[in-house]
């Protein structure tokens, strides 16, 4: 089963007439998670077109439920659920380990003074 099919089930949809809208919501949820700092590896679809991480899938479903359709009187509940799930993902061992690994693999940034660019404009002031 694909992620789109799972999310359609969460939204209680049985038709494909709204697949484009649902796919847009799924894409936006995954983008929001990545933007917030969730490790992109946790957000990648597997060979079956689904997510391996159940918490990520639950977060996508919650945000889709909050944003789908016009009657969003219960949207605040789903948004609050999404926020809790997002926080749990950001603090998960998998996410923290990936961030720490990226930090260890990254080259240290040189500060402008070390690079010889102390911010002087070469206009003769302060020389």
N, C-alpha and C positions, 0 to 999 in steps of 0.2 A: 504494500500500500504506500502511496506517495504522501508527502507532507500535505499537498493540496487536498487530497482525499481525506486525510485525517482531520484537517481543519474544517473542511466542509461538513464532516460528521459532527464536529464540535458545535458548528453553527446550525445543525439540524437541517442541512440542505441535501436534497436528493437529486436535484437537477444540475446540469452543467451550464445553465443559462447565465449564472453569475460568476463563473470561473475566473474571468478576467478581473473582476472587482476583488474577489477573494485572494487571487494571486498577488495583486497589488498590495493588499493589506499584509499578506505573509512577507513579501519582500520588504515592506516598510518596517515591519516588526524586527526582522533580522538585521536590517540596516541600523535601526535604533539601538539594538543591543550592541552591535559592533561600535557604533558611535559613542556609546556610554562606556566602553572599555572591556566588553566581553571578548575573550580570545577568539579570533576568527576561526580557528580550527574547531571550536565547539559548535560553530554555526554552519559548517559545511554539510551539504547533503551527501548521503552515502550512495552507493551504486543503485539502490532501489529508489532514489529520489526522496529519501526521508532523513530525519535527524536521528542520530544515535543517542543523544542526550535528552532524557525525558523531561528534565527541568526546562531546557530550552524550548522543547515542543510545547510544554504547558504555558510558558511565557508567551509564545507566539499565539497560541489559542486564546489566552486571556486578552491580549491586545486586539486581536481580530474581533473578539466578542464585544469589546468596548467600542470599536469603530464601525462595525458592520450595521448596515441598515439605517433606517431613519428613527425608529423608536429606541432611543438610547437612554431611557429613564433609569436603567440599571448600570449605565456605563461607568459610573464612579466606582462601583464595586469591582468591576473587571480591571479598571485602571489601577486601583489600589492593589489588587492581586498581582498585576503585572509588575508594579513597583517593588513589591516584596520579593517576587521571583527574580527580578533583575538584581536586587541587592544580594540575594543568595548566590546568584551566579557570579557576581563581581567578587564575592568573598569566598568562593569555592576553592578547594585545593587545586583543581585543574587550572582554574583561571589565574590564581596567584602564582602557581609554579611556572606557568607560561610567561607571565609578566616578568618574574624574576629571571627566567632563562633569557628572555629578550634583552633585559637590562645587562646581564652578564656578557652577552654576545655583542652588544652594541659598542662601537668605538666611542671613547670618551670625547665629549665636545670640548674644543678649546675655547677659552674665553677670549674676547677680542684683544685684550691687552697682550696675551701670550702670542697671538698671531701678528702682533705689531700694529694693530689697528686700535689705537687708544681713543678713538673718537675725534681726534683733532682733524680739522678741515684743511690744514695746510695753508691757512691764511696768515700765518705769522704770529697770531696771538698766542701768548703764553710760552713763547720760545725764549 
